[in-house]
Amino acid sequence: MFYLLHGDDEFTSREQLKQLRQQGGFDYNQDTYNGAEVDLKTIIMTSNTLPFLTEQRLVVVEGLPKKKRSEATGAAAASSSEGEAAAAATKGSKARKGGKKSSKGSTLSRAGFEKALAEHVATMPETTMLVLLVDEALEAANPLVKAASRYGKVIQSTLPRGAALESWISRRARSIHTRITPEATKMLANFIGNNLRLLANELDKLATYVGPNGTINVEDVRQLSAQVQEARIFDLTDALAQRNRKQAMNILHDLLADGEPPLKLLSTITTHLRSLLLVKELAQKGMRAAQIASTLSMQPFLAEKALRQSGNFTAAQLEGAYRQLLATDAALKRSRLTPEMALDLLIAQFGT
């Protein structure tokens, strides 16, 4: 049996992989490989090995080799991949006779790897379950898609958006024996987006808070979800970036009314401005959102938001706003102003 789990929704794909692991009695007959690093003959040798004291062996391949530059030329890569695939299949059949595992992973092009692996599926023992996990959508003409359609199952997972995302949140809540109000659902969808792993974690935390068969409402989300509060800070700085001080003041007072401590709020805004400064600097060096997220150890979706938002400011404006925040913090520590008044003045003078 060959399972192909592909699509941009890696969270759902990995949950499906978890279910496949649980449904079979694989015991110690399980092997997991990184498709970008493992040599194809290793996969072939492992999947051809009969299971020990159980009925099935599970072989999981996570990802595919990166596309080489030559593959971008299309026709040239296609012709070369056929020869590579044939060579790989020949090597795979001889794998039991020995051979040193490559420390640099597969020497095949990605097209060659896909073709050879698809051909191997047809000859794989019935005792082997091979699962390939790909965090991108593969085309219908891809040899792996065709092989999975013929010898197993193709499961494509796509990130939900809009109404589909809200439906996902509601279903997820029901699956953990919790209800969630439409308003709370919309808040999570708006502020966290389709980062399903983060949404699942937030729902687990909220479900624990409201108890079995409880109902999650807007107030619960505001109180417990740090990501929602952080996203609301984005709304505040967005309003400031657009010189909309009235909207910024309204958001500030909403946060204070929700019980957000003024000093904590000031600290959060300061941290956020500092992040924007760092993101702005890295973006000016040519880094993209994924690289920035890795460099600053940020959640990818927060790095994307910060990158978009930093474009609303010049570097000088961000530096000036950061100095204003530090000055406000110092004034508060000297007890010259109440925290609420200090924040009001900060917003009134922001960017001036």
Buried (B, 14 or more C-beta within 10 A) or exposed (E): BBBBBBBBBBBBBBBBBEEBBEEBEBEEBBBBBEBBBBBBBBBBBBBBBEBEEBEBBBBBBBBBBEEBEEBEEEEEBBEBBEEBBBBBBEBBBEBEEEBEEBEEBBBBBBBBBBBBBBBBBEEBEEBBBBBBBBBEBBEEEBBBBBBBEEBBEBBBBEBBEEEEBBEBBBEBBEEEEBBBBEEBBBBBBEBBBBBBEBBBBBBEBBBEEBEEEBEBBBEBBBBBBEBBBBBBBBBBBBBBBEEEBEBBBEBBEBBBEEEBEBBEBBEBBBEBBBBBBBBBBBBEEEBEBEBBBEBBEBBBBBBBBBBEBBEBBEEEBBBBBBEBBEEBBEBBEEEEBEBEEBBBBBBEEBBE
